[in-house]
Amino acid sequence: MGDKAHTHPGAAGRAQAADRPTSVRNVVLVGHSGSGKTTLVEALALTAGAVNRAGRVEDGGTVSDHDEIEHRQQRSVQLSLVPVEWNGIKVNLLDTPGYADFVGELRAGLRAADAALFVVSAADGVDGSTRMVWDECAAVGMPRAIVVTHLEAARADFEEMNRICAETFGGDDPDAVLPLYLPLRGPEGPDGHAPVTGLIGLLTRKLFDYAGGERVANEPVGDQVPLIEEARGRLIEGIISESEDETLMDRYLGGEDVDVKTLIDDAERAVARGVFFPVLAAAPAAPGARQGLGTVELLDLITNGFPTPLEHGTPQVTTPDGRPRELKPCDPDAPLVAEVVKTSSDPYVGRLSLVRVFSGTLRADQTVHVSGHGLTDRGHEDHDVDERVGALSTPFGKVQRPVSHVIAGDLACVAKLSRAETGDTLSAKDDPLLMEPWEMPDPLLPLAIEAHSKADEDKLSQGLSRLVAEDPMMRLEQNQDTHQVVLWCLGEAHADVALERLRSRYGVQVDVVPHRVSLRETFGGRASGRGRHVKQSGGHGQFAICEIEVEPLPNGSGVEFVDKVVGGAVPRQFVPSVEKGVRAQARKGVAAGHPLVDVRVTLLDGKAHSVDSSDAAFQTAGALALREAAAEAKIHLLEPVAEVSVLVGDDYVGAVMSDLSGRRGRVLGTEQSPGGRTLIRAEVPEIEIGRYAVDLRSLSHGTARFSRRYVRHEPMPPQVAERVEGEAHAAS
């Protein structure tokens, strides 16, 4: 954090495998889309000497945006790892997408990291979703720091951003969020804007000038001195108030001049403990320059202030049968426990698994046990298998640098794990273990698809299975009622990426079709029906007659069949045949082709022939009788109703409740939640919330979350039923 000697690593910036956990820092970059995370990663890599002056990896390839889809969409859509080396420390920079649709990639990054770097734009401020992630990190005590970017913007105001950050992230203790450096602006240009050319270190009282393209330390002059002292005093008090040395505050208030080394050491310990959150500033290097503004200071903070993997607790580990297993934290000699945090496909080497090793050492060509993550409800194959690890490598853009092993605390890519999926645990084949899964949001936006051609149909199943293996945020559904293939996604951008990957990676072209909910039919009142199936056209004939009565039952009753035949009018052996025919017709529906439910069908009478009656004949007669009864009765269309729980900021409660009412929703109640939020519970017809994942995000400016669960089917209002059936007929 202070004015320290630095080696310019050059080739040393190309981080290889670490030799001990204390020489690793795993840092995830968090921030809204457009805040400058990827640009910052590139600037840090340039400063660390891992890229050349054109911003390219020296071995070839680009630092980021290596996915062709990211090029087309002009934004990050997946987690990427950029390892660099700084002063003998390997820093694994985990760059996450900022767009809400790719929150699954963010969660994977949070799982793999030991600290978080929140990137906020001086031009745009802090959005609601970034605040929510901050609260999540706070709940688990993850150390954090804040980097202010876009200082070159005309409306950028570093002092105002400091105030916003303290107010937003500081909670009850805004003095825990304070700047370590103040930007130094050069002379105004022709446009009246004064560019940021350096930083003033508040603890060291040093000026770090980046105007020449490399960091040069100087002494402050003139009016810079009082500016330093005012901010420095507040910073020192903020650091000391979080100090583990309880005597330090008394000594400071008593007039003792606390030496800079003590302050820096205290600040670094407070950052590592997750109780002090420094604010820094950064900007990319000018063309031809070697160091971007603030990048040296940021790398110093990461390597000196952020915790080592030894200081970060390991997620809960159990045996496959659920018995807890205690392991020493981050011990390279302990039993192997590693986790797949990302799965991707490479056109040259096949499937690549990004793995964080939490315990033990993972070696190339080792046989490991793969424990499945249990996401079978999302269309993922569950599995517990042994697999041989392929080549191990550390990634950088398109380049994979081979390594022989990966120790506890480090990350690397594993080739050719054909069965392992994101979220799976890798362990020793003779000592299988399972890590507690991280929280994965439910995909709640349905995307119904059909193969574009017969050739696509043949490839669709394999393409979909590979797609969901890479992305646990996606759920694959084969709906038995609507006969649709449905990909459940997190939002429209997530759906677009899924379709693009199907096309470009797996050669499958699909058409998007309207998503249909699973409707039902039921009788509105009693009705009778007579099924007559008589054919006497030579040879063996067919003869079966049955008379039934149908009456509605309460919701959730299904189809009940009752035999009230007397006198053997329908022979005993054919009564089950009538029931089979009735139930088969009920599954097909009696009006609009939706399954019939919540009725009692009573067999009252019938006729049989000693020769021509048969099982098949009475099945047909039962189906005909049910159809005739339906023709006489009023058939109600039943729609599925979901219970929706929406967690939203108090400012948007009124708008959300009004919107739910407009969707024919019934609000069941509200309750206060921590952080100025309200939980709203409502029952809403599923047909009204097909796009709720998109609409709620817009309504709440990305700050609300919701979940849904099926409750029951209930009658659809006649005017809605007419519209739905009209749309269905038009589509067919």
C-alpha positions in Angstrom: 0.0 0.0 0.0 2.9 2.3 0.5 5.9 3.5 -1.5 7.6 0.1 -2.0 10.4 -1.1 -4.3 9.0 -2.9 -7.3 10.6 -5.2 -9.8 9.4 -4.9 -13.3 8.7 -8.6 -13.8 8.9 -8.8 -17.6 8.8 -12.5 -18.3 8.1 -13.0 -14.6 4.7 -11.5 -15.1 3.7 -14.7 -16.9 2.3 -16.5 -13.8 2.9 -20.2 -13.7 1.7 -22.7 -11.1 2.3 -21.6 -7.5 4.6 -23.5 -5.2 2.8 -22.7 -1.9 -0.6 -21.4 -0.9 0.8 -18.2 0.6 2.1 -17.1 -2.8 -1.4 -17.1 -4.3 -4.1 -14.4 -4.3 -7.5 -15.2 -5.9 -9.4 -12.0 -6.7 -12.8 -11.6 -8.4 -13.7 -8.4 -10.1 -17.3 -7.3 -9.6 -19.2 -4.4 -11.1 -22.0 -3.4 -13.5 -21.6 -3.8 -17.2 -19.5 -1.0 -18.6 -17.7 -0.2 -15.3 -14.4 -1.1 -16.8 -13.5 -4.5 -15.2 -12.0 -6.1 -18.4 -10.1 -2.9 -19.2 -8.8 -2.9 -15.7 -7.6 -6.5 -15.9 -5.8 -5.7 -19.1 -4.1 -2.7 -17.4 -3.0 -4.8 -14.4 -1.6 -7.5 -16.8 0.3 -4.8 -18.7 1.8 -3.4 -15.6 2.7 -6.9 -14.4 4.6 -7.4 -17.6 2.5 -10.3 -18.9 1.4 -8.5 -22.0 3.3 -6.4 -24.6 2.7 -2.7 -25.1 -0.1 -3.3 -27.6 -2.1 -5.0 -24.9 -1.5 -8.5 -26.2 -0.3 -11.6 -24.5 3.3 -12.0 -25.5 2.7 -15.6 -26.4 -0.2 -14.6 -28.7 -3.9 -14.3 -28.1 -5.8 -11.6 -26.3 -6.1 -11.0 -22.6 -9.9 -11.3 -22.7 -12.9 -11.3 -25.1 -11.5 -14.6 -26.4 -15.0 -15.9 -26.9 -16.4 -15.1 -30.4 -19.8 -14.4 -28.9 -18.3 -11.7 -26.7 -16.9 -10.0 -29.8 -20.3 -10.0 -31.4 -22.2 -8.9 -28.3 -19.5 -6.3 -27.3 -19.7 -7.4 -23.7 -18.4 -10.1 -21.4 -20.7 -13.1 -21.1 -18.5 -15.5 -19.2 -16.0 -15.8 -16.3 -12.4 -15.5 -17.5 -9.2 -16.1 -15.6 -6.1 -13.9 -16.1 -3.1 -15.0 -13.8 -0.3 -12.5 -13.4 2.7 -12.3 -11.1 3.7 -9.4 -8.9 6.7 -9.3 -6.6 6.8 -13.1 -6.4 3.0 -13.5 -5.8 0.7 -15.2 -8.3 -2.5 -13.2 -8.7 -5.4 -15.0 -10.2 -7.7 -12.2 -11.6 -11.2 -13.5 -12.2 -13.1 -11.2 -14.5 -16.9 -11.5 -14.3 -19.6 -10.3 -16.6 -21.5 -7.3 -15.2 -24.8 -7.9 -16.9 -27.5 -9.5 -14.7 -28.2 -12.3 -17.1 -24.8 -13.8 -16.4 -24.9 -13.7 -12.6 -24.1 -17.5 -12.7 -20.6 -16.6 -14.0 -20.3 -14.0 -11.2 -21.3 -16.6 -8.5 -18.7 -19.0 -9.9 -16.1 -16.2 -9.6 -17.1 -15.5 -6.1 -16.7 -19.2 -5.2 -13.2 -19.4 -6.7 -12.0 -16.2 -5.1 -10.8 -15.2 -1.6 -11.4 -11.5 -2.0 -13.4 -9.1 -4.2 -12.5 -6.0 -6.1 -15.6 -3.8 -6.7 -15.1 -1.7 -9.9 -17.3 1.4 -10.0 -17.4 4.1 -12.7 -16.9 7.7 -11.7 -19.2 8.6 -14.5 -22.1 6.2 -13.7 -22.0 5.6 -10.0 -23.1 2.4 -8.2 -26.1 0.4 -9.4 -28.5 -1.7 -7.4 -27.2 -5.1 -8.4 -23.6 -4.1 -7.3 -25.0 -3.1 -3.9 -26.7 -6.5 -3.6 -23.4 -8.4 -4.4 -21.6 -6.2 -1.8 -24.2 -7.3 0.8 -23.7 -11.0 -0.1 -19.9 -10.6 0.3 -20.5 -8.9 3.6 -22.7 -11.7 4.8 -19.8 -14.2 4.4 -17.1 -11.8 5.5 -15.3 -11.7 2.1 -12.5 -9.0 2.1 -13.3 -6.2 -0.4 -11.8 -3.1 -2.0 -13.2 -0.5 -4.3 -11.6 0.8 -7.5 -13.0 3.9 -9.2 -12.6 4.0 -13.0 -13.5 6.4 -15.8 -11.8 9.3 -14.1 -11.3 10.7 -17.6 -15.0 11.2 -18.1 -16.2 14.9 -18.3 -18.6 14.5 -15.3 -16.2 12.3 -13.2 -15.9 13.5 -9.6 -13.6 11.3 -7.4 -14.6 13.1 -4.2 -18.3 12.6 -4.9 -17.7 8.9 -5.7 -16.0 8.5 -2.4 -19.0 9.9 -0.6 -21.3 7.6 -2.6 -19.2 4.6 -1.9 -19.0 5.4 1.8 -22.8 5.8 1.9 -23.5 2.8 -0.2 -21.0 0.3 1.1 -20.2 1.6 4.6 -23.6 0.9 6.1 -23.4 1.9 9.8 -19.7 2.6 9.5 -18.9 4.9 6.6 -15.4 5.5 7.9 -14.6 1.9 7.0 -14.7 3.0 3.3 -12.0 5.6 2.7 -9.5 6.4 -0.1 -5.9 5.5 0.2 -4.9 7.9 -2.6 -6.2 11.1 -4.1 -6.1 11.7 -7.9 -3.8 14.4 -9.1 -5.0 16.4 -12.1 -2.8 18.0 -14.6 -3.4 21.3 -16.4 -6.7 21.8 -18.2 -6.8 21.0 -21.9 -8.5 23.0 -24.7 -11.8 21.4 -23.7 -11.5 22.7 -20.1 -11.0 19.2 -18.7 -8.0 18.5 -16.4 -6.8 14.9 -16.9 -5.7 12.8 -14.0 -1.9 12.3 -14.2 -1.0 10.9 -10.9 -2.0 9.9 -7.3 -1.2 11.3 -3.9 -0.5 8.6 -1.3 -2.2 9.6 1.9 -0.2 7.4 4.2 3.2 7.9 2.7 2.6 11.6 1.8 4.2 10.8 -1.6 3.1 11.9 -5.1 3.1 9.2 -7.7 3.3 10.7 -11.2 2.1 8.5 -14.2 2.2 11.3 -16.8 5.3 9.8 -18.5 3.8 6.3 -18.8 5.6 4.9 -15.8 5.2 5.5 -12.1 7.6 8.1 -10.6 7.6 9.0 -6.9 7.9 12.7 -6.0 7.3 14.9 -3.0 4.1 16.9 -2.9 4.4 20.7 -3.3 2.4 23.8 -2.5 -1.3 23.5 -2.1 -1.2 19.7 -2.3 0.1 19.5 1.3 -3.0 20.8 3.2 -5.2 18.6 0.9 -3.2 15.6 2.0 -3.3 16.3 5.7 -7.1 16.7 5.9 -7.8 13.4 4.1 -4.9 11.7 5.8 -6.2 12.4 9.3 -9.5 10.8 8.5 -7.9 7.8 6.9 -5.6 7.2 9.9 -8.6 7.4 12.3 -10.5 4.9 10.1 -7.6 2.5 10.0 -6.9 2.7 13.7 -10.6 2.3 14.7 -10.4 -1.2 13.0 -7.0 -2.0 14.5 -6.4 -5.1 16.5 -4.1 -3.0 18.7 -6.5 -1.4 21.1 -3.9 1.0 22.5 -3.2 2.6 19.1 -6.2 5.0 19.1 -5.3 6.3 22.5 -1.7 6.9 21.5 -2.8 8.6 18.3 -5.4 10.8 20.1 -2.7 11.6 22.7 -0.6 13.2 20.0 1.8 10.3 19.2 2.9 10.3 15.5 2.2 6.7 14.5 4.9 5.6 12.0 3.9 4.9 8.4 4.9 1.2 8.6 2.6 0.5 11.5 -0.3 2.3 9.7 0.3 0.3 6.5 0.5 -3.0 8.4 -2.7 -2.2 10.3 -4.5 -1.2 7.1 -3.4 -4.4 5.4 -4.6 -6.6 8.3 -7.9 -4.8 8.4 -8.4 -5.3 4.7 -7.6 -9.0 5.0 -10.1 -9.4 7.9 -12.8 -7.8 5.8 -13.4 -4.8 8.2 -11.8 -2.0 6.2 -12.5 -1.3 2.6 -10.1 1.0 0.8 -11.0 3.1 -2.2 -8.5 3.3 -5.0 -8.4 4.9 -8.5 -7.2 3.3 -11.7 -7.0 4.1 -15.4 -5.5 2.2 -18.4 -2.1 3.2 -19.7 -1.9 5.6 -22.6 -0.8 4.1 -26.0 2.9 3.1 -25.8 3.0 3.4 -22.0 3.9 0.5 -19.7 1.8 1.3 -16.6 -1.7 2.5 -16.2 -2.6 5.0 -13.4 -3.1 3.3 -10.1 -2.2 -0.2 -11.3 0.9 -0.5 -9.2 -0.9 0.6 -6.1 -3.7 -1.9 -6.8 -1.3 -4.8 -7.3 0.4 -3.8 -4.1 -3.0 -3.8 -2.3 -3.9 -7.2 -3.7 -0.6 -8.9 -2.9 -0.1 -7.3 0.6 -3.6 -6.6 1.8 -5.8 -9.4 0.4 -5.8 -12.7 2.2 -4.0 -15.8 1.1 -6.1 -19.0 0.4 -4.9 -20.2 3.9 -6.9 -17.4 5.5 -10.1 -18.2 3.6 -12.3 -21.0 4.9 -13.0 -24.1 2.8 -16.6 -24.8 1.9 -18.2 -27.6 3.8 -17.0 -31.1 2.7 -18.8 -34.4 3.2 -18.5 -38.0 2.1 -20.9 -38.9 -0.7 -23.3 -40.4 1.9 -23.4 -37.0 3.7 -21.0 -37.5 6.6 -19.0 -34.3 7.5 -15.3 -34.4 6.7 -12.9 -32.1 8.4 -9.8 -31.1 6.4 -6.9 -28.8 7.2 -7.4 -25.5 5.5 -5.6 -25.3 2.1 -3.1 -28.0 2.8 -1.3 -29.3 -0.4 -0.5 -32.6 1.4 -4.1 -33.2 2.5 -6.7 -35.3 0.6 -7.6 -33.8 -2.8 -10.7 -31.6 -2.9 -11.1 -29.5 -6.0 -14.2 -27.9 -7.7 -15.1 -27.2 -11.3 -16.0 -23.5 -11.3 -16.4 -23.2 -15.1 -16.8 -25.5 -18.1 -16.1 -24.5 -21.6 -15.4 -26.0 -25.0 -12.3 -25.3 -27.1 -12.4 -26.1 -30.8 -8.8 -27.6 -30.6 -8.6 -29.3 -27.2 -12.3 -30.1 -26.5 -13.8 -29.6 -23.1 -11.9 -27.4 -20.6 -12.7 -27.3 -16.9 -11.5 -24.4 -14.8 -10.8 -25.8 -11.4 -10.1 -24.3 -8.0 -8.1 -26.7 -5.7 -9.2 -26.3 -2.1 -7.2 -29.1 -0.6 -4.4 -31.4 -1.7 -2.6 -31.3 -5.0 -4.0 -32.1 -8.5 -1.6 -33.7 -10.9 -1.7 -34.2 -14.7 -2.7 -37.7 -15.8 -4.1 -38.4 -12.3 -7.3 -40.5 -12.0 -9.8 -38.6 -9.9 -13.3 -39.2 -8.7 -16.0 -36.9 -10.1 -18.9 -36.3 -7.7 -22.0 -35.0 -9.4 -23.7 -31.8 -8.2 -27.3 -33.2 -8.2 -28.8 -30.7 -10.7 -30.9 -33.4 -12.2 -34.0 -31.1 -11.9 -32.3 -28.8 -14.4 -31.8 -31.5 -17.0 -28.2 -32.2 -16.0 -27.1 -35.8 -15.8 -26.2 -36.9 -12.3 -23.0 -38.9 -12.0 -20.4 -40.4 -9.8 -17.5 -41.6 -11.9 -13.8 -41.9 -12.1 -12.0 -39.9 -14.8 -8.4 -39.4 -15.9 -7.2 -35.9 -15.7 -5.7 -34.6 -19.0 -3.2 -31.9 -19.3 -3.1 -29.1 -16.7 -2.5 -25.6 -17.8 -2.7 -22.0 -16.7 -4.8 -19.9 -19.1 -4.0 -16.5 -20.6 -6.3 -15.5 -23.4 -6.2 -18.2 -26.1 -2.9 -19.5 -24.8 -2.7 -22.5 -22.4 0.6 -22.8 -20.6 1.2 -26.3 -19.4 1.9 -27.1 -15.7 2.6 -30.4 -14.0 0.5 -29.9 -10.9 -1.8 -27.5 -9.1 -1.6 -27.1 -5.3 -4.3 -26.1 -2.8 -5.3 -22.5 -3.2 -4.5 -22.2 -6.9 -6.6 -22.4 -10.1 -5.9 -24.1 -13.4 -7.5 -25.5 -16.5 -8.0 -29.3 -16.8 -8.4 -30.8 -20.2 -10.5 -33.8 -21.3 -12.7 -34.3 -18.2 -15.6 -35.6 -20.4 -18.1 -36.1 -17.6 -17.3 -33.3 -15.1 -19.6 -30.3 -15.1 -19.6 -26.9 -13.5 -20.1 -27.4 -9.7 -18.8 -30.9 -9.6 -16.2 -32.0 -7.0 -12.9 -33.7 -7.9 -11.3 -35.9 -5.2 -9.1 -38.9 -4.9 -10.6 -42.0 -6.5 -10.1 -44.1 -3.3 -11.4 -41.2 -1.0 -14.4 -39.6 -2.8 -15.6 -36.4 -1.3 -18.3 -33.8 -2.1 -18.2 -30.0 -1.6 -21.3 -28.1 -0.6 -22.6 -26.4 -3.8 -22.7 -22.7 -4.1 -26.0 -20.8 -4.5 -27.2 -20.9 -8.1 -30.1 -18.7 -9.1 -33.1 -20.4 -10.7 -33.5 -19.8 -14.4 -37.0 -18.3 -14.8 -37.3 -17.2 -18.4 -38.6 -20.0 -20.7 -37.3 -20.3 -24.2 -39.3 -22.9 -26.3 -37.3 -24.2 -29.3 -37.6 -26.5 -32.2 -35.0 -27.9 -34.6 -34.9 -25.9 -37.8 -34.5 -28.9 -40.0 -34.2 -32.7 -39.9 -30.5 -32.5 -39.9 -30.7 -30.1 -36.9 -33.1 -32.4 -35.1 -30.5 -35.2 -35.2 -27.9 -33.0 -33.5 -30.2 -31.1 -31.1 -30.2 -33.6 -28.2 -26.4 -33.7 -28.0 -26.0 -30.0 -28.5 -28.4 -29.3 -25.6 -26.8 -31.7 -23.3 -23.4 -30.1 -23.9 -24.9 -26.6 -23.4 -26.4 -27.4 -20.0 -23.2 -29.2 -19.0 -21.3 -25.9 -19.5 -23.9 -23.7 -17.8 -25.7 -24.9 -14.6 -27.7 -21.7 -14.8 -29.6 -23.2 -17.6 -32.4 -25.8 -17.1 -33.5 -28.1 -19.9 -37.2 -29.3 -19.8 -38.9 -31.8 -22.1 -42.5 -30.8 -21.3 -44.7 -33.9 -21.4 -48.0 -31.9 -21.6 -47.1 -29.4 -24.3 -44.5 -31.6 -26.0 -42.1 -28.6 -26.1 -38.4 -28.5 -25.6 -37.8 -25.6 -23.2 -34.5 -24.0 -22.2 -35.0 -22.0 -19.0 -32.6 -19.0 -18.9 -31.9 -16.1 -16.6 -32.8 -13.4 -19.1 -32.9 -12.4 -22.8 -29.2 -12.0 -23.2 -28.6 -15.4 -21.5 -31.1 -16.9 -24.0 -29.4 -15.2 -27.0 -26.0 -16.6 -25.9 -27.5 -20.1 -25.6 -28.9 -19.9 -29.1 -25.6 -18.5 -30.5 -23.6 -21.3 -28.8 -25.9 -24.0 -30.2 -25.4 -22.6 -33.7 -21.7 -21.7 -33.6 -20.2 -24.4 -31.4 -22.5 -27.3 -32.0 -23.8 -26.6 -35.5 -27.5 -26.7 -34.4 -29.9 -24.2 -35.9 -33.2 -23.9 -33.9 -36.3 -21.8 -34.2 -37.8 -20.1 -31.2 -41.6 -20.7 -30.8 -44.2 -19.3 -28.4 -43.9 -21.0 -25.0 -47.0 -22.8 -23.9 -48.0 -23.4 -20.2 -49.6 -26.7 -19.2 -53.3 -26.1 -19.3 -56.0 -28.6 -18.1 -59.7 -29.2 -18.8 -62.5 -30.1 -16.4 -66.3 -30.4 -16.5 -68.4 -27.4 -15.3 -71.3 -29.7 -14.3 -72.8 -33.1 -14.6 -73.1 -34.7 -18.0 -73.9 -38.1 -19.4 -72.4 -39.9 -22.4 -73.0 -43.1 -24.4 -70.2 -44.8 -26.2 -71.3 -47.1 -29.0 -68.6 -49.0 -30.9 -70.3 -51.5 -33.2 -68.8 -52.8 -36.4 -70.2 -55.9 -38.3 -68.6 -55.8 -41.6 -67.7 -59.4 -42.2 -65.2 -61.5 -40.3 -64.7 -60.9 -36.6 -66.8 -57.9 -35.5 -66.5 -55.3 -32.8 -69.3 -54.7 -30.2 -69.2 -52.5 -27.1 -71.7 -50.1 -25.6 -71.2 -48.2 -22.4 -73.1 -45.4 -20.6 -71.3 -43.1 -18.2 -72.0 -40.1 -16.0 -69.3 -37.4 -15.4 -69.3 -34.9 -12.5 -66.7 -32.4 -11.4 -64.6 -32.9 -8.3 -62.5 -30.6 -6.1 -59.2 -29.2 -7.4 -56.4 -31.7 -7.3 -58.7 -34.8 -7.4 -57.4 -36.1 -10.8 -59.7 -38.6 -12.6 -61.7 -41.0 -10.5 -63.5 -44.0 -12.1 -66.4 -45.7 -10.4 -68.2 -48.9 -11.5 -71.9 -49.0 -10.8 -73.0 -51.6 -13.4 -75.6 -54.0 -12.2 -76.8 -57.3 -13.7 -73.6 -57.9 -15.7 -74.6 -55.5 -18.5 -70.9 -54.9 -19.0 -69.0 -58.2 -18.2 -66.6 -57.9 -15.3 -63.6 -58.5 -17.5 -64.4 -55.5 -19.7 -64.9 -52.9 -16.9 -61.1 -52.2 -16.7 -61.2 -51.8 -20.5 -63.8 -49.0 -20.2 -61.7 -47.4 -17.5 -58.5 -47.7 -19.7 -60.4 -46.0 -22.6 -61.7 -43.2 -20.4 -58.3 -42.5 -18.9 -56.6 -42.5 -22.3 -59.1 -40.0 -23.6 -58.8 -37.9 -20.5 -55.0 -37.6 -21.1 -55.7 -36.4 -24.7 -58.4 -34.0 -23.6 -62.0 -33.6 -24.6 -62.2 -30.0 -25.9 -59.0 -28.2 -26.7 -56.5 -31.1 -26.4 -55.5 -30.4 -22.8 -55.5 -33.2 -20.2 -58.9 -33.7 -18.4 -58.7 -33.6 -14.5 -60.8 -33.3 -11.4 -63.8 -35.4 -12.6 -65.5 -38.6 -11.4 -66.5 -40.9 -14.2 -69.2 -43.5 -13.3 -69.9 -46.5 -15.5 -73.7 -47.1 -15.2 -74.7 -49.5 -17.9 -73.8 -51.0 -21.2 -74.1 -53.9 -23.6 -71.8 -56.7 -24.8 -71.8 -59.4 -27.4 -70.8 -63.0 -26.6 -68.5 -63.2 -29.6 -67.7 -59.7 -30.9 -66.9 -57.8 -27.6 -63.3 -57.3 -26.8 -60.9 -55.3 -24.6 -60.1 -53.0 -27.6 -63.8 -52.5 -28.3 -64.7 -51.4 -24.8 -61.6 -49.1 -24.6 -62.9 -47.4 -27.7 -66.4 -47.2 -26.3 -65.2 -45.7 -23.1 -63.4 -43.0 -25.0 -66.4 -42.2 -27.2 -68.6 -42.0 -24.1 -66.4 -39.4 -22.5 -66.3 -37.4 -25.7 -70.1 -37.4 -25.9 -70.5 -36.3 -22.3 -68.0 -33.5 -23.0 -70.1 -32.3 -25.9 -73.1 -31.9 -23.6 -71.2 -30.1 -20.8 -69.6 -26.8 -20.2 -65.8 -27.5 -20.3 -63.7 -25.2 -18.2 -60.1 -24.4 -19.0 -57.8 -24.7 -16.0 -54.5 -22.7 -15.8 -51.5 -23.3 -13.6 -51.1 -20.8 -10.7 -47.7 -20.1 -9.1 -46.8 -18.7 -5.8 -44.4 -15.9 -6.6 -42.0 -14.4 -3.9 -40.5 -11.1 -4.8 -37.7 -9.5 -2.8 -37.5 -5.9 -3.7 -36.2 -2.6 -2.3 -38.8 -0.6 -0.4 -38.7 2.1 -3.1 -40.2 -0.2 -5.6 -42.8 -2.1 -3.5 -45.8 -0.1 -4.8 -44.8 -0.5 -8.4 -44.3 -4.3 -8.0 -47.6 -4.8 -6.2 -49.4 -2.8 -8.8 -47.8 -4.8 -11.6 -48.7 -8.1 -10.0 -52.3 -7.0 -9.7 -52.2 -6.2 -13.4 -51.2 -9.8 -14.1 -54.3 -11.1 -12.3 -52.2 -11.7 -9.2 -53.5 -12.0 -5.6 -51.1 -10.6 -3.1 -50.9 -12.9 -0.1 -48.8 -10.7 2.2 -45.6 -8.7 2.7 -42.9 -8.8 5.3 -39.9 -6.6 6.0 -36.4 -8.0 5.1 -32.9 -6.7 6.1 -31.3 -4.0 4.0 -34.4 -1.9 3.3 -36.2 -4.6 1.3 -39.6 -6.1 1.4 -40.7 -9.7 0.5 -43.9 -9.8 -1.4 -45.8 -13.1 -1.8 -48.5 -13.4 -4.4 -50.4 -16.1 -6.4 -50.2 -15.4 -10.1 -51.4 -17.4 -13.2 -48.3 -18.8 -14.9 -49.4 -17.6 -18.3 -49.0 -14.0 -17.0 -45.4 -14.4 -15.8 -43.7 -15.9 -18.8 -41.5 -12.8 -19.2 -41.5 -11.7 -15.5 -37.8 -12.3 -15.2 -37.3 -9.5 -17.8 -40.1 -7.2 -16.7 -39.3 -7.3 -13.0 -35.6 -6.3 -13.8 -36.8 -3.3 -15.8 -39.4 -2.4 -13.1 -36.9 -2.5 -10.2 -33.8 -1.3 -12.1 -32.2 -4.7 -11.6 -32.5 -4.7 -7.8 -35.3 -7.3 -7.3 -35.3 -11.0 -7.3 -38.1 -13.5 -7.4 -38.8 -17.2 -7.1 -41.8 -19.2 -8.1 -43.4 -22.6 -7.4 -46.4 -24.3 -8.8 -49.4 -24.3 -6.5 -52.4 -25.6 -8.4 -54.6 -25.4 -11.5 -57.7 -23.3 -11.3 -60.4 -22.1 -13.8 -59.3 -19.5 -16.3 -61.6 -16.5 -16.7 -63.8 -17.0 -19.9 -62.5 -14.0 -21.7 -58.9 -15.1 -21.1 -59.7 -18.6 -22.1 -61.2 -17.4 -25.4 -58.1 -15.3 -26.1 -55.7 -18.2 -25.3 -57.6 -20.7 -27.4 -57.9 -18.2 -30.3 -54.1 -17.7 -30.2 -53.5 -21.5 -30.1 -55.8 -22.0 -33.2 -54.0 -19.2 -35.0 -50.6 -20.7 -34.3 -51.6 -24.1 -35.5 
